[in-house]
């Protein structure tokens, strides 16, 4: 397999903008690469995983066109936070990297006492430079059925400090500079911010406290009992998740049995994910609160290696059909005992699997670009209705279109990965048996509203159309958002 290489910019080589300040997109790249280096040191199998994915991508890229620099750089991280203060501070950190909260995810649908957002770039230009994103969950203490666990979790979180004073002072200084960094400040920022996400092998809880929370739910112990919001996994993007999974198995990794997300398709949609199982990592726990200097040697299992394959972003019509078919597949699997993959293949026969049909039925978002083909005379008059004109321009070869990549997440897939990496995935810490979304409560904890991913995808699509129309001299194209494309 061809090995894929990428130039890795160091913090000292980041281009500076006016007045000597650092470009936010390049700062995000340096931060994500520094996080990747940190995680390689903490989880050596992650380095092997990156090599496997780069090898697969290299072989696939011999046959398809794609942005190799972006694919090689692309990562997503995942962190688990315990309090509104932690969430608001993380929001400040990521905002300085050009990453904003996009989407609301209710993980109670899968029996997990958490909800989440994705911090990521929000426009085409920034995404093309580096689409680094972090899936960020927040504990929901109100969903815990055990009063003892809830009170213990809140007590431990109340005394935890995962952000250094140097980091908060620096962010205050940078805020006074309109969020801009000098090179020296950027270097310090990366070092101090990474401390908040670095693994610490000494727990912030006693052995008894850890086991109390773990017995209630393993993910609860992972959120609450440690000194940092350690990176739970760091995920490279693969262009063929099936080939990558086979390569992981050949490498001897303890790979998850099935790939989460949509079934394999000719035209990939949304997101598919798989992982190797969580590592057993040594941890020192305080013997008791009365004996802070004495430790018990134990272990913790929560961090794992994950890969993802990203497909096309679906419109509201496409997502509605996807959700219906996914529910249908779950019902088939439950009632007949069929494997979930077989049930998905059966249900998704009704989801078109060729690009022309996906575009014509407005199931996917797409971006348009002008080709080098001349504009036919009969289209210059611009007498067609706007939607018809767009199709005429594509049919004439004047415009080309390509699906917009899905930049976000699927709550069931995330929960499936989480559950497969827990010691006791069948346990439930929730008192509620049904889903219990609370976007308003999450946004109050966050300190702002989350962005609607559909608005972002629609805006990318509309801007590409407007740019094409201007290039062709056909005036302004007013594509209205009807909620279906």
N, C-alpha and C positions, 0 to 999 in steps of 0.2 A: 504494500500500500504506500501511496505517496505521502510523505510527511508534510504537514502544513505548517509553515512558519509565519510569524507575524512580528513586525517591528514593535518593540515594547518601549514606549517613551518613559523616560525617568522624570521625576518631578523637576529636576534641574533643566530639562530640555523642553518643558511646556512653553508654547508660545505665549507671550504676554500681550494683553490688549492695551488700550490707551492708558497712559499714566503708569505703565509698569505693572498692571494687575493681571492675574492669571485667568485664562479662558476656562469657564466652568465645565465645558464638555471635556476638555483635556484633563482637568482636575478629576473628573469622574473616572476617566480611563485610568489615571495613575492610582486612584483609590481602589478601583476594582482589581487592578493587577497586584497591588500591595496586599489586598485581602486574599487573593488567590495564592500568593506566595506564603502568607501566614497559614492558610488552611492546608497547603501541601506539607508544611512542617508539622502540623498537628495531626493530619490524617494522611499518611503516606500513600494509601490506596487512591486518594484523590489525584495524585500526580499520575499514577497508572491510568486512571480513568480518562484524564485529559488527553494522554497520549493515544489511547484507544479511539477516542472520539475524533481526534485530529486525523488519525489514519483513515478511519471510515469516511470522514468528510473529504479527504483528499481523493479517495477513489471515486466518490460520488460526483465530485466537482469536475471530473474528467468528462462527464456526460451532461451536466446541467450548468446553467449560468447562475451565478449568485455572487454576492459581495463577500469575497473570501476574508477580507480584513475584518468586516463586521462579524462574520460567523466565528472566526477564531477568537475574537475578543469577547464574544457574547457569553454572559454568565447571569444567573440569578441566584441570589442568596435568600436565606430564610432565617428569621429571628423570631423569638417568642418573648413578648414583654408582659410585665405583670401589673403595671399601674398606669394611670393617665399621665402622670409626670414623666415616666419613661417614654411613653408614646409621643408626647409633645416635644421632648428633647430630641428624640430620634427624628422627628419631623424637621426640626431645625437643622440637624446634621445633614439630612438628605437634601433639604432645600438648597443648601450651599453648594451641593453637587449637581444642581439642576434636575432633581428628582422630586416628583410631586405625588400626593396620594390619589390614586386612580382606582375607583371601584370599591364596593363594599361586599365582603364575603361573610356569610353567616355559616360558621362551621358547626353550629348546633344541629344542622340538618344531618350531620353524620355522628351526632352524639358527643361532640367535643365542646367543652365549655369555653369557647373562644370565638371571637370574630376578628376580621382582618381587613387590610387594604394592601395595595401594591404601590410602593414608591418607585417611580420610573420617570424618564423623560416623556414629554407630552406632545412634541411636534416632530414632523418628519426629519427635519434637519438634524436635531439632536439625536434622534433615534438612529439615524444613519451613521453618526460618528461613534456612538457607543450606547447600546440599548440596555445597559446594566440596570437591573431591577431587584428589589428586595421585597419578598412576601413577608409581611409583618403582622403577626397575630397579637391580640391583647386578651389576657385572661378576663373572664366574666365571673367574678366571685358570686354574683347573685344567682348563678345557675348551679352552684355546688349544693348538693343535697345534704352534705354533712356539715353541721354547724361547727364541729371541731376543726375540720379541714379548712373551712372558710376563714375562721378566726385565726388559725395558725398561719395560713397563707398571707393574710393581710398584715399580721404582725411581722413576719419575715420580710415582706416587701416594704413595710414601713421603715425598716432600719437599713435597707439595702441602698448602696450608692454606687451605681455602675458607671457614672461619668466623672472624669477627673475634674478638679478645680481648674486646672490649666486649660482644659477643653472649653469649659463654660466661659472662662474669662476671654479666651481667644474668640469665641463666637460672638460675645458682646462687642469686642473690638471690631470684628469684621462687620457686624450689623451697622456700626457707625460709619463704615466705609461702603455703604449700600450693598453689602454682601460680597464684596470683592476682596481677593487675597493678593498679597505680594507673594513672590516665590518662597521667601523664608516662612511666611505665615502658613502657606499651603503645605509646606513640608512638615511643620509642627502639627498642623491640623490632622493630616493623615496619620501621623504617629499616635496622637492622643485619641483620635476617634477609634482607631483600631483596638486600643486597649479595652474599649467597651464591648468589643465583639470577640475578644480572644478567650480561648478556653483556659480556665483556671482549675487545676486538679485538687484544690482545697475547697470544700463546700462551705456555703454560708449558713448551713443548718447542722444541727446535731444528727447523729445517726438515727435516733428515734424519730425526730421530726421528719427526716427524709422518708423513712419507711411508712410513717403515718400518711403522708401525702401520696407516696407511691402506691400504697395499698388501695387508696381511693381511686387514683388514676395515674399511671406512669407519666403522662404528659404534664400533669399538675406538678409533680416533683421536678421535672425538667425546667419548668417555667420559674419556679419559686426558689429552689434550694441552692442556687449557685451565685457566684460573685459578679458575673457578667451576663450580658445577653448574648451568649456564645453563638457563633454561627452554627446553625443546625445542619445545614448542608449548603454546598455551593455547586451550582448545576451548569455544566457546559451544554451548548446546543449541538445536537447532531442532525445531520441531513437524512439519516436512515436509522431509526431507532431499533428496527428489527436486526439489522446487521450489527449495530453496536451492542445489543443485548447478547447476541451470539458470541461476539468477541469478548465481552465481559465474562461469560460462562467459560470460554476457552482459556481465559486468564486465571480461572479458579476462583472468581468472585462469587459470593453467595447472593445470587441475583434473585430479585422478586420473580415469582412465577409468571405473572401476567403484566402486560403493559396497561397503565391506566389511561382512560380517555376514549376518544372515538376509535372505531375499528380501523384497520389498515385500509387505505384507499389510494386510488390513482391520483386524486386531487386532495391532498391533506387539508384538514380543517382544524381550527382551534389548536389543541395541545395534547400531545401524548407524552407520558412520563413513565420511567421505571427507575429502579434503584438497586444497589446492593445493600444488604442488611446492616443494621446499626452495629457500630463497634462496641466492644466491651472495654471501657476505659477506667483505669484505676483512679480512685478518688479517696482523699482523706477527709473523714467526717469528724467533727468535734465529738468527743466522748459524751459530754453533756454540757449544759449551760453553766453548771457549777465548776466544771473542770476545763476551762477554755484552752489550756495548753496541752491537753492530752487528746490523742486522735485514735480513731478506729480506721483501719484500712478496709476499703470496700470498692465497689465499682458502680458504674452508671452506664446505661445503654440507651442512647437516643440519637446520636449523630451518625449520619449515613452518607453514601455517595449516590447522587441522582443525575440522570441525564434527561433531556427533553428534546422533542421534535415539534417544531412550530409550523402550523399551517395557516390557512386563510382566516381572517376575522369575519365572523358572520354578522349580517344585518339582523335587526329585530325579527324579520320574517324567518331568516335562516336559523336564528337561535331558538325561536318558538318550535320550529320543526325538529331541531336537534333535541330539545328538551323532551318533546313528545316521544320521539323514537328511543331516547335513552330510558325514559320511564317504562316504555313498552318492553325494552330489553330486560330491565330489572324484573318486571312482572313475569316475563317468560322464564327467566332463570329461577325465580322463586317458586313458580307453580309447576314447572316441569322438571326442575333439577338439572337443566342444561347448564353447561359452563357459560359464564358471562360472555366470553369472547364469541361463542357460537350464537348466543342470543343477540348480541350486538350485530353480528353479520346478518342475521335474519331480519332484524328490525330495520337496519340502515339500507336495505335494498331500495327503500322509498326515498332515500336522499340522493339527488343527482350526483354523479361522479365524473362529470366532464365539465371543463371550464365554460364553454359556450352556454350550456344549459344553466350552470350556476349563475352566470352573469345575467342571462335573459330573465331568469326567475327572481333576480335581485336577492339572492341568498347570501352573497359575499360582497364585502366592500372591495373596491379596486381603485388603483391610481392609473391615470392616463398620461401618455407622453406622445409628442409629435414625432412622426417618422420622417424620412427624407422623401416620401412620395408626394407628388404634386397634388394640390387641392383641385378636384374636378370642377369644371365651370358650373355645372348645375347645382353645386353645393355653395358656391360663392354668394348666390342670391339670398341664401339663408331664409328661405320661405317655409322650411319645415318646422313643425313644433320642436321644441328644444330636445325632448327625449328622443324623437325620431332622428333629429340631426346628429345627435351623438352616435346613434347606432349606424347611421349612414356613413359617418366619418370613419368608424371602426371597420365597417364592411369594405369601404374603399381603400383601406390600408393607410389612410392618412394619420389615424391615431392607433396606437397599440394600448392595450390595457393589461394590467397584471394585478393579482390579488394583493391586498394589503395584509402584511403579516400580523397575526394575532399576538399582542404584546402582554396579555393578561393571563388569568388563571381560572381553573375550574374547581369549585369547592369540593366536589365529590372526589376528584382526582387527588387533590392535596390531602384530603382526609384519608384516602386509601393508602397513599404513601406513608402518612404519619402512622396509621394503625398497623401497617405491616412491619414497622420498625420499633414496636413497643413490646416489652416483655409480656404484657397481659392485655392484648388488644381488645378483648371482649369486655373488660371492666368499664364501668360508666360512672363518672363523678357527678353527672347531671341529675337534678331532681325532676326536670321537665322531660317528658317522653316525646314531645313533638318539637319541631323546629320553633325557634323563638328569636327571630331577627330583631335587631334594635339599632338601625343605622343612625337614628338621632342620638342615641346614647354614645355610640362610637364616635360620632363627629364632635360631641361635647367633650369627650376625652381627648380627641385629637386637637381640638382648638380651631377647627375649620371644617368646611364641607369637603367631601371627596369629589373628585371629578368624575363625570359620567363617561365611561370608555366609548359608548356609542357616539357621543357628541364629538369626541376626539377623532374617531375613525371617519365619521361623516365629514368633518372639517377637512381632514387630509384628502378625502375623495373630491370634495367640492373645490378645494384650492387647486388640485391637479387639473381639473376640468377648466377652471377659469384661466389658468396659466396657458393651457393649450389653445383656448379660444382667442386669447390675446395674441399668441404667437401666429395664429392663422388669420388674424384680422377680422374675426367674426363677432367681435363685440363681447359683451358680458353675458355669461351663462348663469341664470338664476335658478340653480337646482334647489328646490324646496325640500325640507326634511319632512317627509310624510310619515316617518316612523317605520318605513319598510325598506329603506335603502339608503 
